[in-house]
Amino acid sequence: MSLEHLAYVSSATGLLSEQALKSLLESAARLNGAHGVTGMLLYSDGNFLQILEGSPAALDETMARIHRDRRHHDVMVLFREPIAERDFSAWKMGLRILSHSQLTEHPECIPFFSPNYDASKIVNPKSEALKFLLSFRSSN
Ligand SMILES: Cc1cc2nc3c(=O)[nH]c(=O)nc-3n(C[C@H](O)[C@H](O)[C@H](O)COP(=O)(O)O)c2cc1C
């Protein structure tokens, strides 16, 4: 089966409570389980960075759902490309809510979590986003 991964950034329509994020995650994980999609969702202060992995058709369907969801806007895809294997095979969808200090420890990633994401502020968005997402893979 051919596999792809895709990452995007977006901004929440309003600030989301931890409870609201958990319920979003529950429906995302349920849908992902049904469609063979895995990945990780990071949230910081009203902004999202998410990576998705799956078949091209599953990613198309998932992105259509994600674009329709009114809980966020300004969905901007950072990259989409074929992969040999999954990085997040254990996660129907992981969620990490980042504290301010977790983000300031990685100043190179702050632009991902700013409203009106500006790609020109990051030299290599793909490798920075991947490195950052992977760093949360095994943390609690
Ligand atoms: C930040 C964010 C992340 C999301 N992640 C996923 C996801 O990983 N998989 C998915 O199928 N839908 C995802 N969604 C979409 C919602 O889960 C989906 O729109 C909701 O459950 C309603 O689904 P429906 O449009 O089929 O009614 C996401 C939505 C937002 C706002």
The ligand as a Tripos MOL2 file, in Angstrom:
@<TRIPOS>MOLECULE
LIG
   31    33     1     0     0
SMALL
NO_CHARGES

@<TRIPOS>ATOM
      1 C1         -7.3590   20.5920   14.7680 C.3       1 LIG1
      2 C2         -8.2020   19.5290   14.1460 C.ar      1 LIG1
      3 C3         -7.6690   18.2570   13.9340 C.ar      1 LIG1
      4 C4         -8.4250   17.2670   13.3150 C.ar      1 LIG1
      5 N1         -7.8600   16.0420   13.1020 N.ar      1 LIG1
      6 C5         -8.5770   15.1030   12.4610 C.ar      1 LIG1
      7 C6         -8.0020   13.8300   12.1980 C.ar      1 LIG1
      8 O1         -6.8660   13.5360   12.5620 O.2       1 LIG1
      9 N2         -8.7680   12.9270   11.5290 N.ar      1 LIG1
     10 C7        -10.0510   13.2020   11.1100 C.ar      1 LIG1
     11 O2        -10.6700   12.3470   10.4950 O.2       1 LIG1
     12 N3        -10.6160   14.3960   11.3700 N.ar      1 LIG1
     13 C8         -9.9160   15.3400   12.0310 C.ar      1 LIG1
     14 N4        -10.4840   16.5490   12.3060 N.ar      1 LIG1
     15 C9        -11.8540   16.7730   11.8770 C.3       1 LIG1
     16 C10       -12.8840   16.4200   12.9330 C.3       1 LIG1
     17 O3        -12.5660   15.3170   13.7140 O.3       1 LIG1
     18 C11       -14.2140   16.1990   12.2120 C.3       1 LIG1
     19 O4        -14.4910   17.3250   11.4580 O.3       1 LIG1
     20 C12       -15.3500   15.9970   13.1490 C.3       1 LIG1
     21 O5        -15.1930   14.8320   13.8830 O.3       1 LIG1
     22 C13       -16.6870   15.9510   12.3760 C.3       1 LIG1
     23 O6        -16.5990   15.0690   11.2850 O.3       1 LIG1
     24 P1        -17.5870   15.2220   10.0170 P.3       1 LIG1
     25 O7        -17.1590   16.4290    9.2390 O.co2     1 LIG1
     26 O8        -17.4120   13.9460    9.2650 O.co2     1 LIG1
     27 O9        -18.9590   15.3730   10.6070 O.co2     1 LIG1
     28 C14        -9.7560   17.5530   12.9250 C.ar      1 LIG1
     29 C15       -10.2990   18.8050   13.1660 C.ar      1 LIG1
     30 C16        -9.5430   19.8010   13.7710 C.ar      1 LIG1
     31 C17       -10.1500   21.1500   14.0380 C.3       1 LIG1
@<TRIPOS>BOND
     1     1     2 1
     2     2     3 ar
     3     2    30 ar
     4     3     4 ar
     5     4     5 ar
     6     4    28 ar
     7     5     6 ar
     8     6     7 ar
     9     6    13 1
    10     7     8 2
    11     7     9 ar
    12     9    10 ar
    13    10    11 2
    14    10    12 ar
    15    12    13 ar
    16    13    14 ar
    17    14    15 1
    18    14    28 ar
    19    15    16 1
    20    16    17 1
    21    16    18 1
    22    18    19 1
    23    18    20 1
    24    20    21 1
    25    20    22 1
    26    22    23 1
    27    23    24 1
    28    24    25 2
    29    24    26 1
    30    24    27 1
    31    28    29 ar
    32    29    30 ar
    33    30    31 1
@<TRIPOS>SUBSTRUCTURE
     1 LIG1         1 GROUP 0 **** ****
